[in-house]
Amino acid sequence: MACPGRLGRAQTWSTAYHRRLTRVYQSVVAPNQRVLEMDKQLFGPRHALVADVLINLGGIRFEWAKYAEAERYYREALAINEAWYGTNHPETASNLTALGRALVSQQRLPEAGVVLRQALVRAGVRVSETTTLVIALLSREISRFTAEASGL
């Protein structure tokens, strides 16, 4: 059994760490937004580099537990990546995985299962419906544990 002093220090450390992470994430949004606008101007709105920045912005939103916003960024990036690379490319499979995680975190398991299954198939993995469900459930539990651990 942990003594109250250690528990109190751990909680204090956790709170301080969470505040620091929040400041770090907030400090990367503005530069990523600027890069997004510059990439759109330089390369056009449907370029793979634009998709990369959208994925970064989605990842930031995901870490803040703003899963619907993350989903929006991931979907926009996916549309660009599918047009740029095609549907059977590792980049689109990776993008689908991120989208699937955002859907799982919103408790949209049936849709997440379909998206994660697509990601695996595009990555060349043979999967069953049971495997897809297990992946969705594990991803949900990981998201829940991460949110609890970070104090959200």
Phi, psi and omega in degrees: 000131181285143178280152184304326180298316179293319180297316179299317178295320180296318179294320178297316179297316180298316179296315179297319179296317179297317178297319180296315178299319179299316178297319180297312180298318180296326182286345180261349181293307184301312178299321178294322177296319179295316178298319178301312180296318179296315179297321178297320179290317184285318189247348185097161187285351184246030181266151180300327178293327175295317178299320179300317180291322177299320177296319177299315179295322175298319179297322177296314179297321179299315180295335176275002182067028174259073191291325178294320177294318178300316179303315181301314178296316181297320180293319178296317178296320180299317179300318179293313182296321178295321178290324184281309186261337189098170186281332183257066181225146180304327180294319178289326177296317178296317178299318178297323178298315178298317178299317178300319178297319179296321179292318178300317182293341175265009179065025179261065189296317180300315179294320178298319179300318179297314182295315180293325177296316177301319180300315180294317180297316179294334177276358177090019181259133175275128184225155175255171177297323180297317178299317179299315179296316179299317179299314180298316180294318178296317179299320178297315181294322177296315178299317180296315181296317180298316179296318178295319182293329181269000176083017180279000000 
